[in-house]
């Protein structure tokens, strides 16, 4: 399955709300109306749904064993559902994010206010500011909120990717728009997406943005990508202005709406690096370790490593460890792109070969010269074809 642009809002549970005792996560008002209309809220988990206009339903429904996570509701309704055996975790006032959110972010969620107020006015920037303040003071309540948020994001990400064949694309944030390397990474994302894989990246700028852009272009005419690359080259980097960098991306999205879907998994730990607007689904975390491991663990069809620096090197070996020990089962394909980079500039490849020797992962690693060779290398290593 490849996520569609609106699939993050679709329910993924198979439980039948008519059966007593069945748990079901309710993440939208439409789902709430469907289930509560049958009187079947018992045992449900309702996440971040505004229920202020659903007082009558809450007063009438069986809510025994239900859990309401960050759902605004009338005081009388809250008192009644508590008295009827439900747990109510109220919204936390004053936060620039919802720790209980049931769905992944979209670019519009994180960049709201960009057009009028610039990047500093966006929820993404506000969340980063909050993160910096609260990590400095060591407040246990704030750390608990971050943990709840990140767990909610992981849950939403798992729901989105059920049945998907995911290829991770890793690479440095410094890869500038307007370069051949950026264009190559975009073509890689387009080819992988057209082959039926779900493209997942670290969700930031540079190589990550390029791969998400390619996936966005996958459902559009071929010349769209060439034109988009020219437009984006006018704002080559997120420095010195995140605002201009992001506005250029949204201008491309507005000119070619309804692009293909992909996943970005960024972090506020590197908050100076903004998320890119071309990933339809953004699983943004506070904890970078959770984000890194989660991205690699979900890349079940393999990982392509484009040239990068320390962060990408770390990702290579984060991915190598479970392949070496087979702790996630059969080793997954790893393709390193740019022979000179990985053998001379940063000689990762010889060490990777030495670790893989005489182990199952030896047949699952490859080094290619050109980014255009990566999709074939993935298939040769056993990634398969999700369309077959």
C-alpha positions as CSV (number, residue, x, y, z in Angstrom):
1,X,0.0,0.0,0.0
2,X,1.2,3.5,-0.8
3,X,-0.3,6.2,1.4
4,X,-2.5,8.6,-0.5
5,X,-2.6,12.3,0.3
6,X,-5.6,12.0,2.5
7,X,-5.0,8.5,4.0
8,X,-3.8,9.9,7.3
9,X,-7.3,10.9,8.1
10,X,-8.8,7.5,7.3
11,X,-9.5,5.0,10.1
12,X,-7.2,2.0,10.1
13,X,-8.8,-0.1,12.9
14,X,-10.6,-3.3,12.0
15,X,-12.5,-3.6,15.2
16,X,-16.3,-3.6,14.9
17,X,-17.7,-0.8,17.1
18,X,-21.0,-2.8,17.4
19,X,-19.2,-5.6,19.3
20,X,-19.1,-5.1,23.1
21,X,-15.6,-4.8,24.6
22,X,-13.9,-4.0,21.2
23,X,-11.3,-1.2,21.5
24,X,-11.2,1.3,18.7
25,X,-9.2,4.5,18.3
26,X,-11.4,7.4,17.2
27,X,-9.3,10.2,15.6
28,X,-11.9,12.3,13.7
29,X,-15.3,13.8,14.4
30,X,-16.8,11.7,11.6
31,X,-15.6,8.5,13.3
32,X,-17.0,9.7,16.6
33,X,-20.4,10.4,15.1
34,X,-20.4,7.0,13.4
35,X,-19.6,5.1,16.6
36,X,-21.5,7.2,19.1
37,X,-24.6,7.0,16.9
38,X,-24.7,3.3,17.7
39,X,-24.2,4.0,21.4
40,X,-20.9,2.2,21.2
41,X,-18.2,4.3,22.8
42,X,-17.5,1.7,25.5
43,X,-13.8,0.8,25.4
44,X,-12.9,3.4,22.7
45,X,-9.9,5.7,22.8
46,X,-10.8,9.1,21.5
47,X,-7.8,11.2,20.5
48,X,-7.7,15.0,20.2
49,X,-11.3,15.3,18.8
50,X,-13.1,18.5,19.6
51,X,-16.3,17.4,21.3
52,X,-17.7,20.7,22.5
53,X,-20.6,20.4,20.1
54,X,-21.3,16.7,20.9
55,X,-22.6,17.1,24.5
56,X,-25.9,15.3,23.8
57,X,-24.0,12.3,22.3
58,X,-21.7,12.2,25.3
59,X,-24.6,12.3,27.8
60,X,-26.4,9.5,26.0
61,X,-23.6,7.1,25.0
62,X,-22.3,4.1,26.9
63,X,-18.7,5.3,27.8
64,X,-17.6,2.6,30.2
65,X,-13.9,1.9,29.9
66,X,-13.5,4.7,27.3
67,X,-10.5,7.0,27.3
68,X,-10.7,10.6,26.1
69,X,-7.3,12.0,25.3
70,X,-7.1,15.8,24.9
71,X,-10.7,16.2,23.7
72,X,-12.3,19.5,24.5
73,X,-15.8,19.0,25.9
74,X,-18.5,20.7,27.9
75,X,-18.0,20.6,31.7
76,X,-21.3,18.7,32.2
77,X,-20.3,16.2,29.6
78,X,-16.9,15.7,31.1
79,X,-18.4,15.1,34.6
80,X,-20.9,12.6,33.2
81,X,-18.4,10.5,31.3
82,X,-16.1,10.4,34.3
83,X,-18.9,9.3,36.5
84,X,-19.9,6.6,33.9
85,X,-16.5,4.9,34.0
86,X,-14.4,6.8,31.4
87,X,-11.0,8.4,31.9
88,X,-10.7,12.0,30.7
89,X,-7.3,13.5,30.0
90,X,-8.1,17.1,29.4
91,X,-6.3,19.4,26.9
92,X,-3.2,21.1,28.2
93,X,-3.6,24.8,27.9
94,X,-0.9,27.0,26.5
95,X,0.9,24.4,24.4
96,X,1.9,25.1,20.7
97,X,1.1,21.4,19.9
98,X,-1.4,18.8,21.0
99,X,0.4,15.9,22.8
100,X,-2.5,13.6,22.2
101,X,-2.9,14.1,18.4
102,X,-4.3,11.1,16.6
103,X,-3.0,11.9,13.1
104,X,0.3,12.9,11.6
105,X,1.1,16.5,10.7
106,X,0.6,17.9,7.2
107,X,2.7,20.7,5.8
108,X,-0.2,23.0,6.2
109,X,-0.4,22.1,9.9
110,X,3.2,23.0,10.6
111,X,3.5,26.0,8.3
112,X,0.2,27.7,9.1
113,X,0.7,31.5,9.2
114,X,3.7,31.4,6.9
115,X,2.2,33.5,4.1
116,X,1.4,36.4,6.4
117,X,3.8,36.2,9.3
118,X,6.8,34.3,8.0
119,X,8.3,31.2,9.4
120,X,8.5,32.7,13.0
121,X,4.7,32.8,13.1
122,X,4.2,29.1,12.3
123,X,3.3,26.3,14.8
124,X,6.5,24.6,13.8
125,X,8.6,27.5,15.0
126,X,6.5,27.9,18.1
127,X,6.9,24.3,19.0
128,X,10.7,24.6,18.6
129,X,10.8,27.6,20.9
130,X,8.8,25.7,23.5
131,X,11.2,22.7,23.2
132,X,14.2,24.9,23.7
133,X,12.7,26.5,26.8
134,X,11.5,23.4,28.5
135,X,14.6,21.2,27.8
136,X,16.6,23.9,29.5
137,X,14.6,24.0,32.7
138,X,14.3,20.2,33.1
139,X,10.6,20.2,34.1
140,X,9.3,16.7,34.4
141,X,5.8,17.7,33.3
142,X,7.2,19.1,30.0
143,X,9.3,15.9,29.4
144,X,6.2,13.8,30.0
145,X,4.2,15.9,27.5
146,X,7.0,15.4,24.9
147,X,7.0,11.6,25.5
148,X,3.2,11.4,25.1
149,X,3.3,13.5,21.9
150,X,6.1,11.3,20.4
151,X,4.2,8.1,21.3
152,X,1.1,9.4,19.7
153,X,3.1,10.2,16.6
154,X,4.5,6.7,16.5
155,X,1.0,5.2,16.7
156,X,-0.3,7.4,13.9
157,X,2.7,6.6,11.7
158,X,2.2,2.8,12.2
159,X,-1.4,3.2,11.3
160,X,-0.5,5.1,8.1
161,X,2.1,2.5,7.0
162,X,0.1,-0.7,7.4
163,X,0.9,-2.8,4.4
164,X,3.3,-0.3,2.8
165,X,6.6,-1.2,1.3
166,X,8.8,1.6,2.6
167,X,12.1,2.7,1.2
168,X,14.1,5.1,3.4
169,X,16.1,7.8,1.6
170,X,18.9,9.2,3.8
171,X,21.2,12.1,3.0
172,X,22.6,15.4,4.2
173,X,20.6,18.6,4.9
174,X,23.2,20.7,3.1
175,X,22.4,19.5,-0.4
176,X,21.3,22.7,-2.1
177,X,18.4,23.2,-4.5
178,X,19.7,23.9,-8.0
179,X,22.5,21.3,-7.8
180,X,22.7,18.1,-9.9
181,X,22.9,16.2,-6.7
182,X,19.5,17.6,-5.6
183,X,18.0,16.9,-9.0
184,X,19.3,13.3,-8.8
185,X,17.8,12.7,-5.4
186,X,14.4,14.1,-6.7
187,X,14.5,11.7,-9.6
188,X,15.3,8.9,-7.2
189,X,12.2,9.7,-5.1
190,X,10.1,9.9,-8.3
191,X,11.2,6.5,-9.6
192,X,10.8,4.8,-6.2
193,X,7.3,6.2,-5.8
194,X,6.3,5.3,-9.4
195,X,7.5,1.7,-8.7
196,X,5.0,1.5,-5.9
197,X,7.3,2.1,-2.9
198,X,6.5,4.5,-0.1
199,X,9.3,7.0,0.1
200,X,10.3,8.0,3.7
201,X,12.9,10.5,4.6
202,X,14.2,12.4,7.6
203,X,11.7,15.1,6.5
204,X,14.1,18.0,6.5
205,X,15.8,20.1,3.8
206,X,18.5,19.0,1.3
207,X,18.5,15.4,0.1
208,X,15.5,14.7,2.3
209,X,13.4,17.4,0.6
210,X,14.6,16.3,-2.8
211,X,13.4,12.8,-2.4
212,X,10.0,13.9,-1.0
213,X,9.7,16.3,-4.0
214,X,10.4,13.5,-6.4
215,X,7.6,11.5,-4.7
216,X,5.3,14.5,-5.0
217,X,6.1,14.7,-8.7
218,X,5.5,11.0,-9.3
219,X,1.8,11.4,-10.3
220,X,2.4,14.4,-12.5
221,X,3.9,14.9,-16.0
222,X,7.6,14.4,-16.3
223,X,8.3,18.0,-17.2
224,X,6.8,19.2,-13.9
225,X,9.8,18.1,-12.0
226,X,12.2,20.0,-14.3
227,X,10.1,23.2,-14.0
228,X,9.8,22.8,-10.2
229,X,13.6,22.4,-9.8
230,X,14.1,25.6,-11.7
231,X,11.7,27.5,-9.4
232,X,13.1,26.1,-6.2
233,X,16.7,27.0,-7.3
234,X,15.8,30.6,-6.7
235,X,15.8,29.8,-2.9
236,X,18.6,27.3,-2.8
237,X,18.9,26.9,1.0
238,X,16.9,27.3,4.2
239,X,19.7,29.7,5.3
240,X,19.6,32.6,5.6
241,X,15.8,32.7,5.3
242,X,13.6,29.7,6.2
243,X,10.6,31.9,5.2
244,X,11.8,32.4,1.6
245,X,12.8,28.7,1.3
246,X,9.5,27.5,2.5
247,X,7.5,30.0,0.4
248,X,9.2,28.7,-2.7
249,X,8.1,25.2,-1.9
250,X,4.5,26.2,-1.3
251,X,4.6,28.1,-4.6
252,X,5.4,24.8,-6.3
253,X,2.7,23.0,-4.4
254,X,0.2,25.7,-5.4
255,X,1.1,25.6,-9.1
256,X,0.9,21.7,-9.1
257,X,-1.6,20.7,-6.5
258,X,-2.5,17.1,-5.7
259,X,1.0,15.6,-5.9
260,X,2.0,12.2,-4.8
261,X,2.3,11.2,-1.1
262,X,5.4,10.4,0.9
263,X,6.5,10.5,4.5
264,X,8.9,12.8,6.3
265,X,10.1,12.1,9.8
266,X,11.8,15.2,11.1
267,X,12.6,16.4,14.6
268,X,12.5,19.5,16.7
269,X,15.8,18.4,18.2
270,X,17.3,19.9,15.0
271,X,14.8,22.7,15.0
272,X,17.0,25.0,13.1
273,X,16.3,22.7,10.1
274,X,12.7,23.1,9.1
275,X,10.5,20.3,7.8
276,X,10.0,20.2,4.1
277,X,6.6,20.9,2.6
278,X,6.7,18.1,0.0
279,X,6.1,15.2,2.4
280,X,2.3,14.7,2.6
281,X,2.7,13.1,6.0
282,X,5.1,14.6,8.6
283,X,5.8,12.5,11.7
284,X,7.6,15.2,13.7
285,X,9.2,14.1,17.0
286,X,10.9,15.9,19.9
287,X,13.2,12.9,20.6
288,X,15.7,12.5,17.9
289,X,16.7,9.0,19.0
290,X,13.1,7.9,18.7
291,X,12.9,9.5,15.3
292,X,16.1,8.0,13.9
293,X,15.3,4.5,15.0
294,X,11.7,4.7,14.0
295,X,12.6,5.9,10.4
296,X,15.0,3.0,9.9
297,X,12.8,0.4,11.5
298,X,9.9,1.3,9.2
299,X,12.1,1.2,6.1
300,X,11.1,-2.5,5.5
301,X,12.0,-2.5,1.8
302,X,15.5,-1.1,2.3
303,X,17.4,2.2,2.6
304,X,19.3,4.3,0.1
305,X,22.1,6.4,1.6
306,X,23.0,9.5,-0.4
307,X,26.2,11.5,0.3
308,X,26.1,13.1,3.7
309,X,28.2,13.9,6.8
310,X,28.1,12.8,10.4
311,X,24.3,12.4,10.6
312,X,24.1,10.1,7.5
313,X,27.1,8.1,8.7
314,X,25.3,7.5,12.0
315,X,22.2,6.4,10.1
316,X,24.3,3.9,8.1
317,X,25.5,2.1,11.2
318,X,22.2,2.5,13.0
319,X,20.8,0.5,10.2
320,X,23.7,-1.9,10.0
321,X,23.4,-3.1,13.6
322,X,20.0,-4.8,13.3
323,X,21.0,-6.2,9.9
324,X,24.2,-7.6,11.5
325,X,22.4,-9.2,14.4
326,X,19.2,-9.9,12.3
327,X,17.3,-8.5,15.3
328,X,14.5,-7.4,12.9
329,X,14.5,-10.6,11.0
330,X,16.0,-11.0,7.5
331,X,18.5,-8.2,6.7
332,X,17.1,-5.4,4.6
333,X,18.8,-3.9,1.6
334,X,21.2,-1.1,2.0
335,X,22.4,0.9,-1.0
336,X,25.2,3.6,-0.7
337,X,25.4,6.1,-3.5
338,X,28.6,7.8,-4.7
339,X,31.6,5.5,-4.6
340,X,34.1,8.3,-4.1
341,X,32.2,9.8,-1.2
342,X,31.8,6.5,0.7
343,X,35.3,5.0,-0.1
344,X,37.5,8.1,-0.1
345,X,35.9,11.2,1.5
346,X,34.2,9.2,4.3
347,X,35.4,5.6,4.0
348,X,32.3,3.9,5.4
349,X,32.0,1.2,2.7
350,X,35.1,-0.8,3.6
351,X,34.0,-1.0,7.2
352,X,30.5,-2.0,6.2
353,X,31.9,-4.7,3.9
354,X,34.1,-6.0,6.8
355,X,31.1,-6.2,9.1
356,X,29.0,-7.9,6.5
357,X,31.5,-10.5,5.6
358,X,30.2,-14.1,6.0
359,X,26.9,-12.9,7.4
360,X,23.5,-12.9,5.9
361,X,23.7,-9.1,5.3
362,X,26.6,-9.5,2.9
363,X,24.2,-10.1,0.0
364,X,22.1,-7.2,1.1
365,X,24.5,-4.3,0.7
366,X,25.6,-2.5,-2.4
367,X,27.7,0.5,-3.5
368,X,26.7,2.4,-6.7
369,X,28.3,5.3,-8.5
370,X,25.1,7.1,-9.6
371,X,21.8,7.8,-7.9
372,X,20.1,6.5,-11.1
373,X,21.5,3.1,-10.3
374,X,20.0,2.9,-6.8
375,X,16.5,1.5,-7.7
376,X,17.9,-1.4,-9.7
377,X,20.4,-2.1,-6.9
378,X,17.5,-2.2,-4.4
379,X,15.6,-4.7,-6.5
380,X,18.8,-6.8,-7.0
381,X,19.2,-6.9,-3.2
382,X,15.7,-8.3,-2.7
383,X,13.6,-5.2,-2.1
384,X,11.1,-6.6,-4.6
385,X,8.4,-4.8,-6.6
386,X,5.4,-3.9,-4.5
387,X,3.3,-3.7,-7.7
388,X,3.9,-7.4,-8.5
